């Protein structure tokens, strides 16, 4: 029989040949690295039997799909090991996630400990060493339910009931059986380089009303050096964790008495945020944006009209005032729409760019809350651009340029995704096609590469998602650009065109930093708390070596403060080495150290955060250095 390979070439195979046979026919080296196959666009196991004319692609260890399959198979290996070590534990689901996998277990009253993870890892190694062949079985739903009923696995029966197809696939490896679509690694011996990372609580199907489960997270790689590099990155991430640094640097806190997901900024964190927000305001003013402010609570009728009530209501908070239902805003768009509607608009008024540092509230489940990164109350640098169809592409390009300018200031590289129409949406398919085409056209104009994220758009329009790459290679969702033809129709927005007739504007929703709170968390981890001089809460700490230099220290501190710099003094009766060490732990970028020599010469000694000393400086020259760092928004400690 003939098959067609990914490059369009054909191969002749014996009848009954498998995907693995096809790989061997191409080369033994390819067969050795083969993980699975793709036949006519569908991922299949290596043992899948081919038919005449099949289009075949071999998935190898170097493919992203191959790594996902390895991780899924490692999740099965872990579940098998768990049930060998703890036979009473019930299995639920075990999907692949970014950089790894997890599996949820019903453990009854037992809680997994770090010692348990070690036991499970050892058992996983034993199973891998047994070189168990992994086999796929296709059964009717009733047959499969009987299998899992005999095993006492009721969660699997519930999953089978939710499947619409008359048959389901099961994967068997030795004494373990799991419900799974596949494909999987063909033998447990190929699973070699993995690590179980942590345990967390979870609820069956993500519903807090359902039984609580124990979730084990892990990672798996084809090569040991890849696993080691990933584990090293995780260790570095722990050091950079913004929750840890937030406490140490006194930036913010989250108090149970206030409520999970509602952070409070401490004075230094408040100063950092104020500097960031002022920078944002000035950048918006430069680009023709107008600042507006709106209320936090709106009548629910407004949210019904916008579509949020039906499509986003589960994520909102509601209350009643005088028996009228109100919703706390999860987004700022409705307020900005009302600003647009507040007066008659002409084509000469467009584009109209409305900007607000607006605090929004969204109901997030407790299990996903994470420091400043995932909260229930946060501030967005939210803006909406109302424009004509002719202006649309140009305005999207300007926003992309805005994002690029800001990210360059902080030294971020980024990647772009275009998120398309979700299952739950408002508006016509025609409007969605227009909006999506506009986003693609703007990216084409800018010659920017992008990936498509199918079905992840907002309910009212497609979007460009810009993901920042931090210092240790992680990506963070921040900036977003959304094209919206739908809300202008729902709110009957219009402008008078050159022809004297009413026309419908197009609305662009966009954020540059996104959540200001999340961006501060990202900045903290990106710089490991070593913020650039221009944005750091305390730029300079003045220190005296002896009491003889105390008067000069206070004069220098006052002079720097008068120039607008953020400065504080440390005049305790402590050794200078202790003061320096504490300032370095607090990540103060500049330490002005004054002793007998400095007093006699009227000069400054400045020690930088990295340990370098700048000696015999004139105060006015030092002020010029600080001013230059501020104005240039430099990432350097000195210039």
N, C-alpha and C positions, 0 to 999 in steps of 0.2 A: 504493500500500500504506500501511497505518497502522502507526505505531510509538508506543510509550508512553515518555514522558520521565520523568526522576527524580521530578518533582513530581506525576506521575500524569496530566498532560495528554497529549493525543494530537496527532500531526502526520501529515499526508498527504505522502508522498514518491513520486517516480517509482520504478518497478521498477528494480532494479539500483543504487539509491543507496547510497552509502558512509556511514560515520560522519562523514567530513568534510562530505559533502553535508547530513547532518542538522544539523551545527553551523551551516552557512551558512544553512539554512532558519530556524534560530532567530535568529541575528544574525551579521553579518559580523565584529563585534567578538569574538564568542565563537569564531568559526572561526579568527580570527587567533591567538588564545591557545590553541587546542586542541592537545593533545599526542597524545592517544590516546582510546579510548573504552572503556566497559564495557557489554557487551551480554549481557543475561541473567546478570549477575553475573560475567562473564569479561572480563578485560582484553584489548583487541584494538587493532590498528593503525588509524590514520585511514582507511586504504584498505579496511578490512573491509566487505564487501557485506552489507547488511541484508536481513532477511526480514520478511514480514508478522507483526505482533504482537510484534516484538522490544522488549524493555525496554532503553532506551538512556540512558546517562549519558555526558556529555562530560567527559573528564579534561583539565584546563587547567594552565597554568603555575603557578597559585596553589594547586593541589592537591598534597598530599604524594606521591601516586602519580605525578603529573606530574614532580616533581623526581627521583624514583627512576628514571623512564624516561629522563630527560635524562642522568642519571649513567651508566646502563647503556649508553646510546648513546655517551657520551663514552669509556667503556672500550673499545668497539669502535673508535672513531676513533683512540684511542691505539694499539691493537694493529695497526691498519692502518698507522699512521705508523711504528711500530717495524719492521714488516716491509719497509716501503719503505726505511728508513734502513739496516736490518741484515737483508738478505734471508735469511740462514741461520737466523735465530731462529725457534723453533717456539712456537706459541701453545697455551695450556692452558685455563684458566678465567679469567673476569673479572667477578665479581659486584659488586653494589652493597653498600656498608656504610654505617654511620652517617656522615653528612656527606660522603660521597664514594664512591669505588670503588677497586678494585685489579685488576690483571691479572698473572697469573703466566706467565713466559716461560722456556723452556729455551734458554739462551744458550751452552751448551757451556762452554768455558773463559773466555768473556768476562764481565766484571763491569760493570754499568752504573755510570757516574759522574755527578756533578752536571752535567758538561758534556754528557753523553749526554742527560740529561733536557731540557736546553735545545734540543738538536738535534731531539728528538722533538716538543717543543712547537711548534717552528717548522714541522715537517712537518704536524702536526695542523692548524695554521692554513691551510696550503696546501690540504689536503684539504677543509677546511670551505669555503674560498673557491671550490673547484671546483663547489660546489652539487650534489653527487652525490645522486641519488635513492636512498633505501634501500628495497629490495624484499624481501618475504618469499616464500620458496619452501617448499613441502611436498613431501618426497620419501619414498620407502620407505627403510627402514634400509639396505638393500643399495645403493640408488642414492647415498645420502648417504655411505656408507663408500667408495664408488668415487670420489666427488668429493674426499674428504679424502685418500684413498690417492694419487690423482694429484698432490695438493699436497704430499705427504710429511708430513701432519699426523697422526701416529700417536696422539697424545693424544686427538684428537677421535674417532678410531675406537674407542678404549677407552671413551669416554663414550657413544657410540652403542650399543655392546654392552650397556651397563648400563640402557638405556631399554627399558621393557616394551612400549610402544606400537609398532604396526607401522610407523607413519610418524613422521618428525621434521621440525622446521622449521629452515630455514637463513635467514640474513639476508645479503644481498649489497649491497655498496656499492662500485661501481667494480671495482677489481681485488682486493677483499677479500671473503672469505666466512667466516661464523662460524656455528657450531651454537648455536641459541638459541631459547628459548620465546617471547621477546618480551613485550610489544610494544616498538617503537622509534620514535624521532623519524623523521619521513618524509624529511628532507633534511639533509645534513651542514651546510648553511649556518646552521641554527638552533642549532648548538653554538658558542657565542661566548666564554663567560666561564668559563675553567677554569684549573687550575694543577696541574702535577705536583709532588708534595710530597717524596717520599722513596723510597728503595729498601731492600728487606730480603730476607733469604733465606727460602725456604720449601721444603717438600717436596711432591712430587706426592701428592695425596690426603691430605696431612698426616701421612704415614708416613715416619719417618726412614730406613727401609730403601729407599725409592724415590729417584729422581733428585732432586738439589737444583735448585731453580729460583730465578729472580730475580723478585721481586715489586715492581712499581711502584705506589705509592699516588698518588691524585689526588683533586681535588674539582672540582665543576662546578655552576654556578648560572645561573639565567635572567637575572639582572641584575648589572651590574658592581659596584654598591654592596653587593650581598649577598656577592659574592666578596671584595671589599675588607674588609668587616666580618669575614668569617670568617678571612681571612689575618691581620688585626690581632689577632683573638682567639688565633690560633696563636702569634703573636709574644709576646703577653702570657703565654700558657701556658708558653712556653719560659723566660721570666723566673721563673715560679712553679714550675717543675719541681721536685718534692720531692727528686729525686735530686741536682740541682745545689745546692739549698738545704741538703739533708742534709749534703753535704760542707762547704759554706761555714760552716754554723752548727754543725758537728761534732755532728750528731744520730745518725747511723748510718752503717754501711759494709757493703758486700758484697764479700767476698774470694774470689777464685778458689780459693785454697788451702783455704778452708772448704767452698766449693761454691756454685754458682749457686742463688739462691732461698732462701738461709739468711742473713738479715740479722743483723748484730751491732749492738746499741745502744751508742753511746759515752756517757760520763757525762752530757752534757747531754740527749741523747735519752732516756737511761734515767730521768733526773729527770722529764722531760716525761711519759713513759709512766707512771711511778709516781704522779704527781699525777692523771693521767687515770683510772688504775685505782682509786685510792683514792676519787675522786669517784664512780665507778661503784659501788663497794662500798657507800658510804653511801646512795646513791640506792636500791639494792636493799634494804638493811636497812629503810629508811623504808617500803617497800612489802611487807614481810612475807616476803621471800625468805630462805632458809637457804643458807649457803655450804657446799659440799662440794668434795672433791678426789678425783680418781681417777687410776689408773695410765695411762701412755702406751701400754703394750703389753698386749693381751688375746689369749687363745687364739682361734685362727681359728674354733673351734666357735661362739663367741659372735657373730662376724661372719656366720657362715652362718645362724644362727638369726634374726638381725636383718634379713637380706637384703642387707647391704652386700657380702658376699663375691661374690654373683652379680651384683648390680646396680651395684656401685661399686668392685669389686675392681681394675679397671684403674687406678684413682686411688690405690691404697693401696700401702704398703710392707710386705713380709712378711719374717720371719726364723724361724729354728728355735732352740729351746732344748730340750736333751735329746731331740732327735728329734721334738719336738712343734711344730707350726707356730703361730706367733703373728702377729698383725697390729698394726701401729702405728695408733693410732686416728686416723681422718680426721674424726671427730665425737665429741662427748661424751655422746651420748644413751644409749648402752648402759650406761656407768657409772652414770648417773643412774637408769636403770631398775632396776639392781641395788640402789641405795640404797632405792628404793621397795619392792622385794621383800624388803628385809632385816627387815621386821617386818609383822605383821598391821595392815591399815589399816581405819579406820572412816570413815563419811561425815563424822564430826565432824572428822577429820584433813584433810579436803579443803576448799579446794584446797591441795595441797602444792607449794610453789615452791622448786625446787632450782637454785642458781646456782653457776657456776664460771667463773673466768678460766682456761680450759683451753687449753693449747697442743696443736694438732693438726698432722698432717703429711699432705700430699696430693701425689701425683705429678703435677706440671705439666710440660708439654713446655718445653724450653729456650726456644723461640721466643716464648712468651707471657709469660715472666718479666719483671717490670717494677718495679724498686725495691721499695717496700713494698706496692705496689698488687696485685701478683700474685707470690706467693712459694710456697715448698714447706713452710715451717713458719711458723705464725702462731697468735696467741692470740685466741680468741673470748670475748666476754662472753656465754657460753652459759647458757641457763636452760631448764628444762622444768617446765611446770605440769601437774600431774595433778589432774583435776577431775571432777565428776559432769556428766551431760548437762545438768542444770538450770543449772549454773554456767558452761557453756561460753561463751555469748555475752557474759556479763558479764566473764569473764576476758580474752577477746579485746579487748573495749573498754578494759579497764584497761591492757593492753599498748600499745594504740594511744595512749592518754593518756600513758603512760610515754615512748614514743618522741617524742611531740610536746613534752613537757616538756624532754627532753634536747636536742632539736634547736633549740628556742627559746633555750636557754642559749648555743648556739654561733652563733645567728643564721642557721640554715639554713631555707630553704623546701624543700618536698619534694613529689614526686608519687608516686602509688600505682598498682601493678599487681597484679592477681590472676592467679597462674600456675596453670593447671589441669593435669589428668592427662596425664602424658607417655605415649609409646608403651610404655616399659618401666616397669612399676609392680607393686607387690604389693597384695594385699587385694582385696576385692570391690568391684564397681561401686557397690553400695548404700552402702558406707562412704565411698567417694570422693564420692558425691553429698551425703551428710550433712555431710562435712567442708567441702566447697566451699560449701554453703548456709550453714553457720555463719559462714564468712568474709564472705560477701556480706551477711548479716544484721547483723554487727557494723559494717561500713562504712555500712550504711543507717542504723543507730542513730546513728552519729557524723556522718551527712550529709556524708560525704567522697566526692569524685569519684574515679573510678578507671578504669583501662583493663584489658582482659583480654588476657593473654599466653597464648594457647592452647598447651597441651602442654609448658609449661616448669616444671611443678611438680616437687618432689622425688619420688623413686620410691616413698616411703611416704605422701605426702600433698600436697594443694594448699597454696599459700602466698600470703601478702601480701608483696610486695616494696616497700620504701620507698626511693625514690631521691632523694638530696639534690641540691639545686641549689647550685653554688658561686658565688663572686663573679663569675666570667666566664661563667656560664650553662651550664656543663657539669653533667651528672648522674652521680651515683655510687651504685652499689648498696651499701647498708649494712644497715639493719634488715630483719629478716625475721620473719614469724609464720607457723607451719605448724601446721595441724590434722591430728592423726594418730589414726585409729581402728585402725590396723593393727598397730603395734608392741605396744600393750597386749594384743592377741590373741596375737601370736607368743610373747610372754613370759608369757602367762597371768596378767596383772595383775588384781587384784581388790580390792574393799573391801566391808565389811559395811554394807549399807544400813539405813535406819530399820526395814525389815521383817525384819531379822535374816538376810537372804539375801545371797549373794555377787553383786556386780555388777561390770561392767567399767568402769574409769575411761577417760576420754579424755585424751590427752596433747597438750600444746601445746609445740612446739619454738619458741624465739624468741631472737633476738639484738637488742640495741638499737644498739650501735655496729657490730656485725658483727665483722669482723676488726679488732682493736685496732690492728694494724699498718697496715692499709689506712686506717683512720680517721685515724691520725696523718699519713699521706701526704696524705689529703684536707684535713685541717686546715692542713698546711703550705702547700699550694697555695692554699687558700681565703683564708688570711690573708697569703699571700706571705711567710711566715716571721715576720710581725709578730704574734706570738701575743698574746692578751689577757693582761693583767698577772697574773691569777689562775692561769694555767696555764703561763706562759712559764718556761723553765728558770732564767734569771737575771732577777730582777725589778729589782734595783738594782745599779748599779756606782758606788762611791764613788771620787772622784778628787781629788787634791790639786793645787793650782796651784803652790805652792812648798813647801819643806821646813817652813816655819813652820806650815803647816796639817796636817802629817802626823799629829801626835798626835790632833788633833780628828777627823780622818778615821777613824782606827782605832777611836776610841771610838764614833763614829756607826755604823761597820760592825758592831762588836760588839753595840751596842744593837739594831740592826735584826735581826741574826742571833738574838739572845736572844728576840726577839718571834716568831721562826719564819719570818721572811722569807728569801728566797733572794737573798743579797747577796754581792758580791765587790768587792775593792779594786784600783785601778790606781794604784800609787804609784811608777811608773817616773820617772826623771829625763828626761821628755819634755815638749814643749810641750802645753798643755791642749787646743789645737785638734786636735792629732793624736789625743789620747786620746778626745776627743768624736767625731771622725770614725770611729775604729775601733769605738767603742761603737755608733754608728749603723749601721755596716756589719754588726755582729753583732746588730742589731735589739734592743738592750737598751732596754726601755721607759722606765726612769728613770735619769738620771745625777745623782748628788748631787755638786755641784762646790763645793769649799771652798777659799777663799783668805784673804787678810788681813782683808777686811771681815767675812767670816762668823765668823772666829775672834774678832774684837773684839766683834761683836754677839751672838755665841752663836746664830746663826741658820743656816739652810740655804738654798742655792740649788739648785733641782731643774730640770734641763733634760729635757724630754720628748722621746721618740723623734721626734716630728713637728717639733721645733725650738722649741716654746714653752717659755718660762722661767717658773718659779714662784719668786718671790723672798721673802726675809725670813720664812722658815717656821720655826716652832718644831718641835723634834724630835717632841714628843708629838703635835702637830697632824698632822705628816707620817705618823706611825705610824697615826693614825686614818684618814687617807686610804687608806693601803695596806690596812688592815684592812677598810675598806669595800669596796674593789675585790675583795678576796679573798672576803668573805662574800657579796656580791651577785652574784659571778661576772660582773661587768660587762665589756662589750666596749670600754668607754671607757678612755682613758689616765688620766683624772683624775675625781674626783667630790667 
